[in-house]
Amino acid sequence: MSDKPSSPPSPALSRSQLMGTQPIGKLLLRFSLPGVIAMLVNATYNMVDTIFVGGLGPEAIAALTIVFPIQIIFIALAVGTGIGASSLISRRLGEGRKEEANKVVGQTLLIAVIAGALMALMGATVGRLLLANVLGGSELILDDAFSYMIVITSGSLIMFINIMGNNLVRAEGNPTLPMIVMIVGAVINIGLDPLFIYVAGMGVQGAAVATITARSISAIVLLSYLFGKRTGFKLKAAYFKPNFKVWGQIYAVGGPHVLMSMVGSVTMAIVNNVAAQFGEMVIASYGIIFRIVQFGFFPCIGISTGALPIIGYNFGAKKYLRVRGTVRRTTVVSTAITMGVAILAIAFPRQIVSIFNRDPDFVPLATNAMRIAMLGFGFVGAQVAFATFFQGIGKGIPAAVIGISRQLLILVPALLLFAHFFGQEGIWFAIPLADVVAFIISLVWTYVVMCKLGIGLWGECKGPKNEVLS
């Protein structure tokens, strides 16, 4: 026997093994808390960003709002790719296939470069036409909207690296760095907003310049980590040669999420167009509601990004009870967050709206809109948790259907019907209806699939051998 001490396990291997052994509550707290903090900071940045722009008037908020569908498209691609890669990496680490996990990292970064170039080209060529002819931009707000959009799309590679890179780092079992990166980026962004918007006199475009500048710093930190020696990933030049088999594996899970979010972009474009019939103030009201929804939704995403590698690892290791425990805790905490935000928004809508803009004609309109639109938001947190369960076990289609049912199959028909019969208030009533119906669909689907795995979500169900499982 050799006297040489055995080499210590790699940091990534040690971290990933914890996902299959550490108590679920402690593990989920460790993985999710950094993400929740980071996403809260990010949501706060989004609100502050809109508040600074809101100082220019309700029309400036409306200009930002009609750009949201385009932002959703490239965020959808980035998040979907990151989720698919994270799920695949976690499962490969759970299976002990570390080399395959490294390949996924290389392919993900390659996708970021290609997608960034395509989005920049889209913004420069057809961006203004989309804003004017598809997204409801009137002459009053079109110039501001385009000036904001062209900066964001030109810097989309930076955004892709931020979102995808954070998912890659979390997948190897390091949730702390993404938290730090997101917090630093958001704080810098908030600090730069007033400088570019007011001091430099750039107006709405200044908010976009601040965003890309801050996110560039975050991207440099992430790339330094992924190509450095602190990570357990070991990247080789060969991993960056297009491997369409790996792309297929990434998008088997992430693709439906991309599609789901693309549907979200289409839905938001429809909402903007319907709202445009009633004026820019209605568009601005929806923009503020969207920011408040993000403030509740983003922490749920933070929890889910922490839960995703845990679910993926334990599913790959066939530890299904640990999968169930993770889903249960994620559901409870996420629902508590969205319920809390919904209650605050319904109880204090005027105070919240006044933070963004105090126009005496705008505040009553937006106050009424928020009070109605947030009625069903408390049920959204559970939907995020259930979608994460499906993503974690490698089934992206159910996750996509859950999102599509809320954003398209229910919301759009209800929106068009209600707006026709009830005017602008119909827009706001369609939103909680979609939230509640989609929750019921996601709950039933998750329960059925968990029973097929031989585990109940809550209560009891019959497993594949007809034994009673709880």
C-alpha positions in Angstrom: 0.0 0.0 0.0 1.3 3.4 -0.9 2.2 5.9 1.8 1.1 8.8 -0.4 -2.1 10.3 0.9 -5.0 10.1 -1.4 -5.9 13.3 -3.2 -8.9 15.1 -1.8 -12.1 15.0 -3.8 -12.8 17.9 -6.1 -14.9 20.8 -4.8 -17.6 20.1 -7.3 -17.8 16.4 -6.4 -18.0 17.2 -2.6 -20.7 19.8 -3.2 -22.7 17.7 -5.5 -22.6 14.7 -3.1 -24.2 16.9 -0.4 -27.3 17.1 -2.6 -28.0 13.4 -2.0 -27.1 13.2 1.7 -27.7 16.5 3.6 -31.1 17.1 5.2 -33.5 18.6 2.7 -34.5 21.6 4.8 -30.9 22.6 5.5 -29.9 21.9 1.9 -32.7 23.8 0.3 -32.0 26.8 2.6 -28.3 26.7 1.7 -29.1 26.5 -2.1 -32.1 28.8 -2.2 -31.3 31.6 0.2 -28.6 33.1 -1.9 -30.9 32.9 -4.9 -33.8 34.4 -3.0 -31.6 37.3 -1.7 -30.2 37.9 -5.2 -33.6 37.8 -6.9 -35.1 40.1 -4.3 -32.3 42.6 -5.0 -32.9 42.1 -8.7 -36.6 42.7 -8.3 -35.9 45.7 -6.2 -33.6 47.0 -9.0 -36.4 46.5 -11.5 -38.8 48.5 -9.3 -36.3 51.2 -8.7 -35.4 51.3 -12.4 -39.1 51.9 -13.2 -39.4 54.5 -10.4 -36.6 56.5 -11.8 -38.1 56.3 -15.3 -41.5 57.0 -13.8 -40.1 60.4 -12.8 -40.2 61.3 -16.5 -44.0 60.7 -16.6 -46.5 57.9 -17.1 -45.6 57.9 -20.8 -42.1 56.9 -20.0 -43.3 53.9 -18.0 -45.5 53.0 -21.0 -42.5 53.1 -23.2 -40.7 50.6 -21.0 -43.8 48.4 -20.9 -44.0 47.9 -24.6 -40.4 46.8 -24.7 -41.0 44.1 -22.1 -42.2 41.4 -24.6 -38.8 41.7 -26.5 -36.9 41.5 -23.2 -39.0 38.5 -22.3 -37.9 36.7 -25.5 -34.2 36.8 -24.8 -34.6 36.3 -21.1 -36.8 33.3 -22.0 -34.0 31.9 -24.2 -31.4 32.5 -21.5 -33.4 31.1 -18.6 -34.6 28.1 -20.6 -31.1 27.3 -21.7 -29.8 27.7 -18.2 -32.6 25.6 -16.7 -32.0 22.8 -19.2 -28.3 22.9 -18.7 -28.6 23.0 -14.9 -31.0 20.1 -14.9 -28.7 18.1 -17.2 -25.5 18.9 -15.3 -27.1 18.0 -12.0 -28.3 14.7 -13.3 -24.9 13.9 -14.8 -23.2 14.7 -11.5 -25.7 12.5 -9.7 -24.9 9.7 -12.1 -21.2 10.2 -11.6 -20.6 11.4 -15.2 -18.5 14.4 -14.6 -16.9 14.6 -18.1 -20.4 14.8 -19.6 -21.3 17.7 -17.2 -18.2 19.6 -18.4 -19.3 19.3 -22.0 -22.7 20.8 -21.1 -21.0 23.9 -19.7 -19.0 24.4 -22.9 -22.1 24.0 -25.1 -24.1 26.4 -23.0 -21.6 29.2 -23.3 -21.4 28.6 -27.1 -25.2 28.9 -27.2 -24.9 32.2 -25.3 -22.6 33.7 -28.0 -24.7 32.6 -30.9 -28.0 33.8 -29.3 -26.5 37.1 -28.3 -25.4 37.8 -31.9 -28.9 36.9 -33.2 -30.7 39.1 -30.7 -28.5 42.1 -31.5 -29.2 41.6 -35.2 -32.9 41.4 -34.6 -32.9 44.7 -32.6 -30.9 46.6 -35.2 -33.0 45.4 -38.2 -36.7 44.9 -37.2 -36.8 46.2 -33.6 -38.6 49.5 -34.4 -41.1 47.8 -36.7 -42.0 45.3 -34.0 -42.5 48.1 -31.4 -44.7 50.1 -33.8 -46.7 47.4 -35.5 -46.9 44.5 -33.1 -46.3 45.7 -29.6 -48.7 48.6 -29.4 -46.2 51.5 -29.5 -47.9 54.8 -30.4 -46.0 57.8 -31.8 -46.1 59.4 -28.4 -43.8 56.7 -26.8 -42.2 55.0 -29.8 -38.9 57.0 -29.9 -38.3 56.4 -26.1 -39.2 52.7 -26.4 -36.8 52.2 -29.4 -33.9 54.1 -27.7 -34.3 51.7 -24.7 -34.7 48.6 -26.8 -31.7 49.1 -29.1 -29.3 49.3 -26.1 -30.8 46.2 -24.4 -30.7 44.0 -27.6 -27.2 45.2 -28.5 -26.0 44.0 -25.1 -28.0 40.8 -25.0 -24.8 38.6 -25.0 -24.0 40.2 -21.6 -27.4 39.3 -20.3 -27.1 35.7 -21.7 -23.8 35.2 -19.9 -25.2 36.5 -16.7 -28.3 34.3 -16.7 -26.8 31.1 -18.1 -23.6 31.5 -16.2 -25.5 31.7 -12.9 -27.3 28.5 -13.7 -24.1 26.7 -14.5 -22.5 27.7 -11.3 -25.5 26.7 -9.2 -25.6 23.3 -11.0 -22.2 22.3 -9.6 -23.4 23.1 -6.1 -22.2 26.7 -5.6 -25.2 29.0 -4.9 -23.2 31.7 -3.2 -21.3 33.2 -6.2 -24.5 33.8 -8.3 -26.0 35.6 -5.3 -23.0 37.9 -5.0 -22.8 38.5 -8.8 -26.5 39.4 -9.0 -26.4 41.7 -5.9 -23.3 43.5 -7.1 -24.8 44.0 -10.5 -28.1 45.2 -9.2 -26.5 47.7 -6.7 -24.3 49.1 -9.5 -27.3 49.3 -11.7 -29.3 51.3 -9.2 -26.4 53.6 -8.6 -26.0 54.3 -12.3 -29.7 54.8 -13.1 -30.0 58.4 -11.9 -26.6 59.3 -13.4 -27.5 58.2 -16.9 -31.2 59.1 -16.8 -31.0 62.6 -15.3 -27.4 63.8 -14.9 -26.3 62.7 -18.4 -29.7 63.6 -19.7 -30.3 60.3 -21.6 -33.8 59.8 -20.3 -35.4 56.4 -20.8 -32.3 55.2 -22.8 -30.2 55.9 -19.7 -31.9 53.1 -17.8 -30.8 50.6 -20.5 -27.2 51.9 -20.6 -27.0 51.5 -16.8 -28.3 47.9 -17.1 -25.8 46.8 -19.7 -22.9 48.5 -17.9 -23.6 46.9 -14.6 -24.3 43.5 -16.1 -21.0 43.6 -18.0 -19.1 43.7 -14.7 -21.2 40.7 -13.5 -20.4 38.8 -16.7 -16.7 39.3 -16.3 -16.8 37.8 -12.8 -18.8 34.8 -13.9 -16.5 34.0 -16.8 -13.4 34.4 -14.6 -14.9 31.8 -12.3 -15.9 29.3 -15.0 -12.5 29.4 -16.7 -10.6 29.6 -13.4 -9.3 27.1 -10.9 -11.9 27.5 -8.2 -14.6 25.7 -10.1 -15.0 21.9 -10.3 -15.7 22.3 -14.0 -12.7 21.6 -16.3 -13.3 23.2 -19.7 -11.4 22.2 -22.9 -11.5 23.8 -26.3 -13.2 20.7 -27.7 -16.2 21.4 -25.5 -17.0 24.5 -27.5 -17.4 22.8 -30.9 -21.1 22.5 -31.6 -22.5 19.3 -30.3 -26.2 19.1 -31.3 -26.7 16.0 -29.2 -26.0 18.0 -26.1 -28.1 20.8 -27.4 -31.0 18.4 -27.8 -30.5 17.2 -24.2 -30.5 20.7 -22.9 -33.6 21.8 -24.7 -35.5 18.6 -23.9 -35.9 20.3 -20.6 -35.2 23.9 -21.3 -36.9 24.1 -24.7 -40.4 23.9 -23.3 -39.5 26.6 -20.8 -38.3 28.8 -23.7 -41.5 28.1 -25.6 -43.6 28.8 -22.5 -41.8 32.2 -21.9 -42.1 33.0 -25.6 -45.8 32.5 -25.2 -45.5 34.9 -22.3 -44.0 37.5 -24.6 -46.9 37.0 -27.1 -49.4 37.3 -24.3 -47.8 40.5 -23.0 -47.8 41.9 -26.5 -51.6 41.1 -26.7 -52.2 42.7 -23.3 -50.3 45.8 -24.5 -52.3 46.1 -27.7 -55.6 45.7 -25.8 -54.5 48.2 -23.2 -53.4 50.6 -25.9 -57.0 50.9 -27.0 -57.7 52.7 -23.7 -54.6 54.9 -23.7 -50.9 55.1 -22.5 -52.0 55.3 -18.8 -53.6 51.9 -19.0 -50.3 50.5 -20.5 -48.4 52.2 -17.7 -50.8 50.7 -15.1 -50.0 47.2 -16.5 -46.3 48.0 -16.4 -46.5 48.8 -12.7 -48.5 45.7 -12.0 -45.9 43.7 -13.9 -43.1 45.1 -11.7 -45.0 44.2 -8.5 -45.7 40.7 -9.8 -41.9 40.4 -10.5 -41.3 41.4 -6.9 -43.2 38.3 -5.7 -42.3 36.1 -8.6 -38.5 36.6 -8.6 -38.0 35.2 -5.0 -39.9 32.1 -6.1 -37.6 31.7 -9.0 -34.7 32.1 -6.6 -36.1 29.2 -4.5 -36.7 27.1 -7.5 -33.2 27.6 -8.9 -31.9 26.3 -5.6 -34.4 23.4 -5.7 -33.7 22.4 -9.3 -30.2 20.9 -8.9 -31.4 19.1 -5.7 -34.4 17.6 -7.5 -32.3 16.7 -10.5 -29.5 15.1 -8.5 -31.8 13.0 -6.3 -33.9 12.0 -9.2 -30.8 10.8 -11.1 -29.7 8.9 -7.9 -33.3 7.5 -7.6 -33.9 9.0 -4.2 -37.5 9.9 -4.8 -38.4 10.7 -1.2 -35.8 13.4 -1.2 -37.4 14.7 -4.5 -40.8 14.9 -2.7 -39.4 16.6 0.3 -37.8 19.3 -1.8 -41.0 19.9 -3.8 -43.1 20.2 -0.7 -40.9 22.7 1.0 -40.5 24.7 -2.2 -44.2 24.9 -2.7 -44.9 26.0 0.9 -42.3 28.8 0.9 -43.1 30.0 -2.6 -46.9 30.2 -1.9 -46.2 32.1 1.4 -44.2 34.7 -0.7 -46.8 35.3 -3.4 -49.7 35.3 -0.9 -47.8 38.0 1.1 -47.2 40.2 -1.9 -50.8 39.8 -3.1 -52.2 40.8 0.3 -49.9 43.9 0.4 -50.8 44.9 -3.1 -54.5 44.6 -2.5 -54.4 46.3 0.9 -52.2 49.3 -0.1 -52.5 49.8 -3.9 -52.6 53.6 -3.9 -49.5 53.9 -1.8 -47.6 51.5 -4.1 -48.7 53.2 -7.3 -47.8 56.6 -5.9 -44.2 55.4 -5.5 -43.9 55.2 -9.3 -45.9 58.3 -10.3 -48.2 60.8 -8.6 -50.1 62.0 -11.6 -53.7 62.8 -10.2 -55.3 61.2 -13.3 -53.0 58.1 -13.3 -53.0 57.1 -9.6 -56.8 56.2 -9.3 -56.7 54.3 -12.5 -53.6 52.2 -11.6 -54.8 51.7 -8.0 -58.1 50.1 -9.2 -56.2 48.0 -11.7 -53.8 46.6 -9.1 -56.4 45.8 -6.6 -58.2 43.6 -9.1 -55.3 42.1 -11.0 -53.5 40.8 -7.8 -56.5 38.8 -6.5 -55.2 35.4 -7.8 -51.4 36.1 -7.5 -51.1 34.1 -4.3 -51.5 30.9 -6.2 -48.6 31.6 -8.6 -45.9 30.5 -6.2 -47.1 26.9 -6.1 -47.1 26.8 -9.9 -43.5 27.8 -10.0 -42.6 25.0 -7.6 -44.6 22.4 -9.6 -42.9 23.5 -12.8 -39.5 23.1 -11.2 -40.4 19.6 -10.2 -41.0 18.7 -13.8 -37.9 20.4 -15.0 -35.8 18.7 -12.3 -36.9 15.2 -13.4 -36.2 16.0 -17.0 -39.8 16.5 -18.2 -40.0 20.0 -19.7 -43.3 19.6 -21.5 -45.6 19.5 -18.4 -43.7 22.6 -17.0 -44.4 24.4 -20.3 -48.0 23.4 -20.4 -48.5 24.8 -16.9 -47.0 28.1 -17.9 -48.9 28.2 -21.3 -52.2 27.5 -19.6 -51.8 30.5 -17.4 -50.4 32.9 -19.9 -52.1 31.9 -23.2 -54.8 29.2 -23.1 -56.7 31.0 -20.3 -55.5 34.6 -20.1 -55.8 35.6 -23.7 -59.3 34.4 -24.4 -60.5 35.8 -21.1 -58.7 39.1 -21.7 -60.2 39.5 -25.2 -63.7 38.5 -24.0 -63.7 40.6 -20.8 -62.2 43.7 -22.4 -64.9 43.6 -25.1 -67.7 43.4 -22.6 -66.3 45.3 -19.5 -63.8 47.7 -21.0 -60.4 48.3 -19.3 -61.5 46.6 -16.1 -62.0 43.4 -18.0 -58.2 43.3 -18.6 -57.6 43.3 -14.8 -60.2 40.6 -14.0 -58.8 38.2 -16.7 -55.4 38.1 -14.8 -56.6 36.5 -11.5 -58.9 34.1 -13.4 -55.9 32.7 -15.3 -53.8 32.5 -12.1 -56.4 30.4 -10.3 -57.3 28.0 -13.1 -53.6 27.4 -13.9 -52.9 26.6 -10.3 -55.6 23.9 -10.3 -54.2 22.3 -13.5 -50.6 22.3 -12.1 -51.6 20.8 -8.8 -53.5 17.9 -10.3 -50.7 17.1 -12.8 -48.0 17.2 -10.2 -50.0 14.9 -7.9 -50.6 12.3 -10.6 -46.9 12.2 -11.7 -45.7 11.9 -8.2 -48.0 9.0 -7.6 -46.6 7.3 -10.7 -43.2 7.6 -9.1 -44.5 5.9 -6.0 -44.6 9.0 -3.8 -47.5 11.3 -2.7 -47.3 15.0 -2.8 -49.5 15.5 0.3 -51.7 12.9 1.9 -51.8 9.4 0.4 -51.9 7.9 -3.1 -51.6 4.5 -4.6 -48.2 3.6 -6.0 -47.5 1.3 -9.0 -47.9 -1.8 -6.9 -51.2 -0.5 -5.3 -49.6 0.0 -2.0 -50.7 3.1 -0.1 -47.9 5.7 -0.1 -47.7 9.0 1.7 
